[in-house]
Amino acid sequence: MNIIKKIKAFYQRHKITMSSVSPEDAVVIAQNHQGRLTAGQLARNSSLNYLQASLKLHCLSQKGYFRTAFTDAGEVYLLRQGKGSLNHFSKKHLHLTDAEVLSAAIEHNGELTLTRLCVATGSNIDIARKKLEELHLKGVFELEVTNNGVIVYVLNETDWREDSSTKKIG
């Protein structure tokens, strides 16, 4: 039974590491390398090891972000014109501001899930997850878990509510 726990833990770590590099991240790295990317370059410019980078590039190639070319040096992934350009991604897909996240939280009574944030802002799920985790680490949100295992980010401050009573200072 101990081996099953180890396998599950390894898979969880692998899944977290693989999700740490979004398609947008890979596109930016490729653009910094003249539209060409190898597994080694992706590994050097991200948290992925060589094998994970190779797998990530293969998956992104299957999704249409890259096309594969074979050279004397090995396999190279080339950006495709449509999905492989940053013009394909809107600014919201690449970046969320604190204000956008807080606004979405207020619209949902101070409670956000990853899905709610993506729908409210039109952002990419990886970007939304990173932003929620960042704001949680800064103390803006507390975490709660539903009976179904869904993580809910609860706004710490209550002064955003219209009905909250405030006292005048001075």
C-alpha positions as CSV (number, residue, x, y, z in Angstrom):
1,M,0.0,0.0,0.0
2,N,2.9,2.3,0.6
3,I,4.0,2.1,-3.0
4,I,0.6,3.3,-4.1
5,K,0.9,6.3,-2.0
6,K,4.3,7.1,-3.4
7,I,3.0,6.7,-7.0
8,K,0.1,9.0,-6.2
9,A,2.3,11.6,-4.6
10,F,4.7,11.4,-7.6
11,Y,1.8,11.8,-10.0
12,Q,0.5,14.8,-8.1
13,R,3.9,16.5,-8.1
14,H,4.2,15.8,-11.9
15,K,0.8,17.2,-12.6
16,I,1.5,20.4,-10.6
17,T,4.8,20.8,-12.4
18,M,3.3,20.3,-15.8
19,S,0.6,22.8,-15.1
20,S,3.1,25.4,-14.0
21,V,4.0,26.1,-17.7
22,S,0.9,27.3,-19.6
23,P,0.7,27.3,-23.4
24,E,1.1,31.1,-23.2
25,D,4.4,30.6,-21.2
26,A,5.7,28.2,-23.9
27,V,4.7,30.6,-26.7
28,V,6.6,33.5,-25.0
29,I,9.7,31.3,-24.5
30,A,9.5,30.2,-28.2
31,Q,9.2,33.8,-29.3
32,N,12.3,34.6,-27.4
33,H,14.0,31.9,-29.4
34,Q,12.9,33.2,-32.9
35,G,9.8,30.9,-32.9
36,R,11.8,27.7,-32.5
37,L,11.8,25.7,-29.3
38,T,13.5,22.5,-28.2
39,A,12.8,20.5,-25.0
40,G,16.2,21.6,-23.7
41,Q,15.4,25.2,-24.2
42,L,12.0,24.9,-22.5
43,A,13.6,23.0,-19.6
44,R,16.2,25.7,-19.1
45,N,13.6,28.5,-19.2
46,S,11.0,26.9,-16.9
47,S,10.5,24.6,-13.9
48,L,10.2,21.5,-16.1
49,N,12.9,18.9,-16.5
50,Y,13.9,17.7,-19.9
51,L,11.4,14.8,-20.1
52,Q,8.6,17.0,-18.8
53,A,9.5,19.7,-21.3
54,S,9.5,17.1,-24.1
55,L,6.1,15.9,-23.1
56,K,4.7,19.4,-22.8
57,L,5.9,20.4,-26.3
58,H,4.4,17.2,-27.7
59,C,1.1,18.0,-26.1
60,L,1.2,21.6,-27.3
61,S,2.0,20.4,-30.8
62,Q,-1.0,18.1,-30.7
63,K,-3.2,21.1,-29.7
64,G,-1.9,23.1,-32.6
65,Y,0.5,25.6,-31.0
66,F,3.6,24.1,-32.6
67,R,4.5,22.1,-35.6
68,T,7.4,19.6,-35.4
69,A,10.5,19.7,-37.5
70,F,13.4,17.3,-37.5
71,T,16.9,18.7,-37.9
72,D,20.4,17.2,-37.6
73,A,20.4,18.5,-34.0
74,G,17.1,16.7,-33.2
75,E,13.4,17.6,-32.8
76,V,12.5,21.3,-33.0
77,Y,9.1,22.8,-32.4
78,L,8.1,25.7,-34.5
79,L,5.4,28.2,-33.7
80,R,2.3,28.0,-35.8
81,Q,1.1,31.4,-37.2
82,G,-2.5,31.3,-35.6
83,K,-2.3,29.8,-32.1
84,G,1.5,30.2,-31.9
85,S,1.4,34.0,-31.8
86,L,0.7,36.2,-28.8
87,N,-1.9,38.0,-30.9
88,H,-3.9,34.8,-30.5
89,F,-4.1,35.4,-26.7
90,S,-5.9,38.5,-25.4
91,K,-4.2,40.5,-22.6
92,K,-6.7,39.0,-20.2
93,H,-5.6,35.6,-21.0
94,L,-2.0,36.5,-20.2
95,H,-2.4,38.6,-17.1
96,L,-5.0,39.3,-14.4
97,T,-4.8,42.4,-12.2
98,D,-5.6,42.3,-8.5
99,A,-8.5,44.7,-9.2
100,E,-10.1,42.3,-11.7
101,V,-9.9,39.4,-9.3
102,L,-11.2,41.5,-6.3
103,S,-14.0,42.8,-8.5
104,A,-15.0,39.2,-9.5
105,A,-14.9,38.2,-5.8
106,I,-17.2,41.1,-4.8
107,E,-19.6,40.1,-7.6
108,H,-19.8,36.6,-6.0
109,N,-20.3,37.7,-2.4
110,G,-16.6,37.5,-1.6
111,E,-16.2,33.9,-2.6
112,L,-14.4,32.8,-5.7
113,T,-13.6,29.4,-7.2
114,L,-11.2,28.9,-10.1
115,T,-14.1,28.3,-12.5
116,R,-15.9,31.5,-11.4
117,L,-12.8,33.6,-11.9
118,C,-12.2,32.2,-15.4
119,V,-15.8,32.9,-16.4
120,A,-16.0,36.3,-14.8
121,T,-12.7,37.5,-16.4
122,G,-12.4,35.4,-19.5
123,S,-9.0,34.4,-18.4
124,N,-7.0,31.2,-18.9
125,I,-7.3,28.7,-16.0
126,D,-3.6,28.5,-15.4
127,I,-3.3,32.3,-15.1
128,A,-6.4,32.4,-12.9
129,R,-4.9,29.7,-10.6
130,K,-1.6,31.5,-10.3
131,K,-3.3,34.8,-9.5
132,L,-5.6,33.3,-6.8
133,E,-2.6,31.5,-5.2
134,E,-0.6,34.7,-5.3
135,L,-3.4,36.7,-3.6
136,H,-3.9,33.9,-1.0
137,L,-0.2,34.0,-0.1
138,K,-0.6,37.8,0.3
139,G,-3.4,37.2,2.8
140,V,-6.2,38.6,0.6
141,F,-8.1,35.3,0.5
142,E,-8.6,32.4,2.9
143,L,-9.2,28.9,1.6
144,E,-12.2,26.8,2.3
145,V,-13.0,23.4,0.8
146,T,-16.5,22.2,0.0
147,N,-17.8,18.7,0.7
148,N,-17.2,18.0,-3.0
149,G,-13.5,19.0,-2.6
150,V,-13.8,22.3,-4.5
151,I,-11.4,25.0,-3.2
152,V,-13.2,28.3,-2.5
153,Y,-11.2,31.5,-2.1
154,V,-12.9,33.7,0.5
155,L,-12.2,37.4,0.7
156,N,-10.6,38.3,4.1
157,E,-11.9,41.8,4.2
158,T,-15.6,42.5,4.8
159,D,-15.5,46.3,4.2
160,W,-16.4,45.7,0.5
161,R,-20.0,44.9,1.5
162,E,-22.5,47.7,1.2
163,D,-24.3,46.8,4.4
164,S,-21.1,46.8,6.5
165,S,-21.2,49.4,9.2
166,T,-18.3,51.8,9.4
167,K,-17.3,54.1,12.1
168,K,-16.0,57.6,11.5
169,I,-12.5,58.1,12.9
170,G,-11.6,61.5,14.4
